[in-house]
């Protein structure tokens, strides 16, 4: 992997993370949850209920964990796209599908396996908006980053 490829993976992952957390904070605020509390809820995946009263350091950890996971997902997409060039060639469709897969992986595997202290719900409006967010705000930047990273490679 070249420095240029790492650069595009980081760009895709960071843009995806920024857009995703912006959506999450906005939707949470609309529903009455303050941004710092949302970030502590993210941190609760690692620390459980204690994170909810952890103040600014716990919110900062939640933000860092969110971006860390975004970069892991971006790296995973790059690895998959390197072995399956169709994923880079059809970045819009494949990125949107990847966003859906990430949504379900997080909701059905990662959160239940973590210390997250709340039951995972699939409320219709929240689920629909979160799915759209993961498709277009998360999956697409990652897929475009991977496509750019792989642009010079031959299959």
LOTOR-284157 format. One record per residue (C-alpha): x, y, z; residue number from 0; residue in one letter. Coordinates in pm, 1 decimal, padded with zeros to 6 digits, always signed. Example, Ala and Ser with C-alpha at 12.3 -4.5 7.8 and 13.67 -1.06 7.14 Angstrom:
<rs>
{u +01230.0	v -00450.0	w +00780.0	zavo 0	nunu A}
{u +01367.0	v -00106.0	w +00714.0	zavo 1	nunu S}
</rs>
This chain:
<rs>
{u +00000.0	v +00000.0	w +00000.0	zavo 0	nunu X}
{u +00140.8	v +00335.0	w -00103.0	zavo 1	nunu X}
{u +00133.9	v +00664.5	w +00085.9	zavo 2	nunu X}
{u -00102.6	v +00798.8	w -00177.9	zavo 3	nunu X}
{u -00342.3	v +00508.1	w -00123.2	zavo 4	nunu X}
{u -00331.1	v +00559.5	w +00253.7	zavo 5	nunu X}
{u -00403.9	v +00927.7	w +00195.7	zavo 6	nunu X}
{u -00720.3	v +00852.5	w -00006.1	zavo 7	nunu X}
{u -00839.0	v +00588.7	w +00241.8	zavo 8	nunu X}
{u -00793.5	v +00841.2	w +00524.4	zavo 9	nunu X}
{u -00972.9	v +01112.7	w +00328.6	zavo 10	nunu X}
{u -01268.3	v +00883.6	w +00249.5	zavo 11	nunu X}
{u -01289.7	v +00754.2	w +00605.5	zavo 12	nunu X}
{u -01260.7	v +01097.1	w +00764.9	zavo 13	nunu X}
{u -01519.7	v +01254.1	w +00534.6	zavo 14	nunu X}
{u -01754.2	v +00960.0	w +00599.8	zavo 15	nunu X}
{u -01698.4	v +00990.4	w +00974.3	zavo 16	nunu X}
{u -01755.3	v +01366.7	w +00970.7	zavo 17	nunu X}
{u -02075.2	v +01345.0	w +00767.5	zavo 18	nunu X}
{u -02206.9	v +01053.2	w +00974.3	zavo 19	nunu X}
{u -02142.7	v +01216.8	w +01312.0	zavo 20	nunu X}
{u -02290.1	v +01544.4	w +01185.0	zavo 21	nunu X}
{u -02607.7	v +01360.6	w +01089.5	zavo 22	nunu X}
{u -02614.5	v +01172.9	w +01421.7	zavo 23	nunu X}
{u -02563.4	v +01488.6	w +01627.4	zavo 24	nunu X}
{u -02828.5	v +01675.6	w +01426.8	zavo 25	nunu X}
{u -03085.9	v +01397.9	w +01456.7	zavo 26	nunu X}
{u -03010.8	v +01350.8	w +01826.9	zavo 27	nunu X}
{u -03043.9	v +01726.1	w +01887.6	zavo 28	nunu X}
{u -03377.3	v +01725.4	w +01704.5	zavo 29	nunu X}
{u -03486.2	v +01454.4	w +01950.4	zavo 30	nunu X}
{u -03358.9	v +01645.4	w +02254.3	zavo 31	nunu X}
{u -03016.5	v +01486.8	w +02309.7	zavo 32	nunu X}
{u -02726.9	v +01730.4	w +02345.8	zavo 33	nunu X}
{u -02420.4	v +01674.1	w +02122.9	zavo 34	nunu X}
{u -02189.0	v +01601.5	w +02418.0	zavo 35	nunu X}
{u -02435.1	v +01343.6	w +02549.4	zavo 36	nunu X}
{u -02454.1	v +01175.2	w +02208.0	zavo 37	nunu X}
{u -02074.7	v +01148.2	w +02203.1	zavo 38	nunu X}
{u -02081.9	v +00996.5	w +02554.2	zavo 39	nunu X}
{u -02341.6	v +00748.2	w +02427.5	zavo 40	nunu X}
{u -02092.6	v +00651.9	w +02155.7	zavo 41	nunu X}
{u -01827.7	v +00604.9	w +02426.9	zavo 42	nunu X}
{u -02065.3	v +00380.4	w +02619.6	zavo 43	nunu X}
{u -01986.9	v +00107.3	w +02369.1	zavo 44	nunu X}
{u -01648.0	v +00079.6	w +02537.9	zavo 45	nunu X}
{u -01726.7	v +00193.5	w +02892.0	zavo 46	nunu X}
{u -02092.6	v +00106.7	w +02950.1	zavo 47	nunu X}
{u -02325.1	v +00327.9	w +03154.4	zavo 48	nunu X}
{u -02032.9	v +00499.3	w +03328.8	zavo 49	nunu X}
{u -01958.2	v +00683.0	w +03004.2	zavo 50	nunu X}
{u -02290.1	v +00868.5	w +03023.1	zavo 51	nunu X}
{u -02169.5	v +01075.8	w +03317.8	zavo 52	nunu X}
{u -01806.3	v +01094.3	w +03207.0	zavo 53	nunu X}
{u -01796.4	v +01458.3	w +03103.3	zavo 54	nunu X}
{u -01586.3	v +01606.2	w +02825.2	zavo 55	nunu X}
{u -01312.4	v +01338.6	w +02832.8	zavo 56	nunu X}
{u -01569.4	v +01066.1	w +02766.9	zavo 57	nunu X}
{u -01729.2	v +01270.6	w +02487.1	zavo 58	nunu X}
{u -01384.0	v +01318.3	w +02333.1	zavo 59	nunu X}
{u -01326.0	v +00943.3	w +02354.3	zavo 60	nunu X}
{u -01662.0	v +00884.3	w +02183.6	zavo 61	nunu X}
{u -01567.3	v +01116.8	w +01899.6	zavo 62	nunu X}
{u -01224.9	v +00953.6	w +01861.0	zavo 63	nunu X}
{u -01381.0	v +00605.3	w +01869.3	zavo 64	nunu X}
{u -01632.5	v +00709.0	w +01603.6	zavo 65	nunu X}
{u -01358.7	v +00829.6	w +01369.6	zavo 66	nunu X}
{u -01145.8	v +00525.0	w +01449.4	zavo 67	nunu X}
{u -01428.9	v +00295.2	w +01343.3	zavo 68	nunu X}
{u -01486.7	v +00504.2	w +01029.8	zavo 69	nunu X}
{u -01123.0	v +00454.9	w +00931.9	zavo 70	nunu X}
{u -01142.7	v +00081.0	w +01001.5	zavo 71	nunu X}
{u -01448.0	v +00055.7	w +00774.6	zavo 72	nunu X}
{u -01267.3	v +00259.5	w +00506.2	zavo 73	nunu X}
{u -00966.2	v +00028.4	w +00527.3	zavo 74	nunu X}
{u -01192.1	v -00277.3	w +00504.1	zavo 75	nunu X}
{u -01361.2	v -00140.4	w +00192.1	zavo 76	nunu X}
{u -01024.2	v -00068.8	w +00032.8	zavo 77	nunu X}
{u -00906.1	v -00425.8	w +00099.8	zavo 78	nunu X}
{u -01228.7	v -00566.7	w -00045.3	zavo 79	nunu X}
{u -01216.2	v -00333.1	w -00346.0	zavo 80	nunu X}
{u -00856.5	v -00429.6	w -00413.2	zavo 81	nunu X}
{u -00958.2	v -00794.2	w -00446.3	zavo 82	nunu X}
{u -01294.2	v -00719.2	w -00612.6	zavo 83	nunu X}
{u -01234.9	v -00427.6	w -00855.3	zavo 84	nunu X}
{u -01609.0	v -00407.1	w -00923.1	zavo 85	nunu X}
{u -01641.2	v -00233.2	w -00583.7	zavo 86	nunu X}
{u -01419.2	v +00052.4	w -00700.8	zavo 87	nunu X}
{u -01557.3	v +00062.4	w -01054.7	zavo 88	nunu X}
{u -01919.0	v +00094.6	w -00935.1	zavo 89	nunu X}
{u -01851.6	v +00313.5	w -00632.3	zavo 90	nunu X}
{u -02199.0	v +00468.5	w -00613.1	zavo 91	nunu X}
{u -02398.4	v +00145.0	w -00601.0	zavo 92	nunu X}
{u -02138.5	v -00053.0	w -00407.4	zavo 93	nunu X}
{u -02074.3	v +00232.0	w -00164.2	zavo 94	nunu X}
{u -02446.0	v +00263.0	w -00090.3	zavo 95	nunu X}
{u -02474.8	v -00113.3	w -00035.3	zavo 96	nunu X}
{u -02165.3	v -00101.1	w +00184.9	zavo 97	nunu X}
{u -02331.6	v +00171.4	w +00392.6	zavo 98	nunu X}
{u -02632.2	v -00056.6	w +00447.1	zavo 99	nunu X}
{u -02403.1	v -00344.5	w +00546.5	zavo 100	nunu X}
{u -02216.5	v -00121.8	w +00792.7	zavo 101	nunu X}
{u -02546.4	v -00003.4	w +00941.4	zavo 102	nunu X}
{u -02660.6	v -00360.8	w +01006.6	zavo 103	nunu X}
{u -02318.6	v -00480.2	w +01122.6	zavo 104	nunu X}
{u -02303.8	v -00199.5	w +01377.7	zavo 105	nunu X}
{u -02661.2	v -00251.6	w +01496.8	zavo 106	nunu X}
{u -02669.2	v -00631.5	w +01499.0	zavo 107	nunu X}
{u -02309.9	v -00730.1	w +01581.5	zavo 108	nunu X}
{u -02090.9	v -00447.3	w +01714.5	zavo 109	nunu X}
{u -02334.7	v -00277.8	w +01954.3	zavo 110	nunu X}
{u -02471.7	v -00601.0	w +02107.2	zavo 111	nunu X}
{u -02116.0	v -00734.8	w +02152.0	zavo 112	nunu X}
{u -02000.1	v -00412.1	w +02318.2	zavo 113	nunu X}
{u -02074.7	v -00257.2	w +02657.6	zavo 114	nunu X}
{u -02347.2	v -00041.0	w +02496.7	zavo 115	nunu X}
{u -02604.2	v -00013.4	w +02776.1	zavo 116	nunu X}
{u -02921.3	v +00025.1	w +02570.4	zavo 117	nunu X}
{u -03128.6	v -00218.4	w +02367.0	zavo 118	nunu X}
{u -03090.0	v -00173.9	w +01992.0	zavo 119	nunu X}
{u -03415.1	v -00049.8	w +01836.7	zavo 120	nunu X}
{u -03532.7	v -00022.0	w +01479.1	zavo 121	nunu X}
{u -03788.0	v +00261.3	w +01499.2	zavo 122	nunu X}
{u -03916.9	v +00324.2	w +01145.4	zavo 123	nunu X}
{u -03828.1	v +00691.9	w +01093.4	zavo 124	nunu X}
{u -03495.1	v +00677.7	w +01276.2	zavo 125	nunu X}
{u -03399.3	v +00355.2	w +01097.1	zavo 126	nunu X}
{u -03489.9	v +00491.7	w +00753.2	zavo 127	nunu X}
{u -03294.7	v +00813.4	w +00808.6	zavo 128	nunu X}
{u -02995.9	v +00628.9	w +00956.1	zavo 129	nunu X}
{u -02993.5	v +00385.6	w +00663.6	zavo 130	nunu X}
{u -02997.9	v +00674.1	w +00415.2	zavo 131	nunu X}
{u -02721.8	v +00844.9	w +00611.1	zavo 132	nunu X}
{u -02508.6	v +00531.2	w +00605.4	zavo 133	nunu X}
{u -02572.6	v +00480.7	w +00234.4	zavo 134	nunu X}
{u -02497.5	v +00830.0	w +00111.3	zavo 135	nunu X}
{u -02301.1	v +01009.3	w +00382.6	zavo 136	nunu X}
{u -02091.3	v +00713.2	w +00495.3	zavo 137	nunu X}
{u -02069.9	v +00449.1	w +00222.1	zavo 138	nunu X}
{u -02017.5	v +00682.0	w -00073.4	zavo 139	nunu X}
{u -01718.4	v +00879.7	w +00059.5	zavo 140	nunu X}
{u -01550.3	v +00554.4	w +00157.2	zavo 141	nunu X}
{u -01615.6	v +00397.7	w -00184.0	zavo 142	nunu X}
{u -01493.9	v +00708.5	w -00367.0	zavo 143	nunu X}
{u -01181.8	v +00717.0	w -00149.9	zavo 144	nunu X}
{u -01110.3	v +00353.5	w -00230.7	zavo 145	nunu X}
{u -01173.0	v +00412.2	w -00601.4	zavo 146	nunu X}
{u -00927.5	v +00701.2	w -00601.1	zavo 147	nunu X}
{u -00675.0	v +00495.4	w -00401.9	zavo 148	nunu X}
{u -00699.0	v +00212.1	w -00653.1	zavo 149	nunu X}
{u -00706.4	v +00429.6	w -00967.4	zavo 150	nunu X}
{u -00344.7	v +00356.8	w -01061.9	zavo 151	nunu X}
{u -00354.6	v -00017.8	w -01001.5	zavo 152	nunu X}
{u -00420.5	v -00275.9	w -01267.8	zavo 153	nunu X}
{u -00632.2	v -00578.7	w -01183.6	zavo 154	nunu X}
</rs>
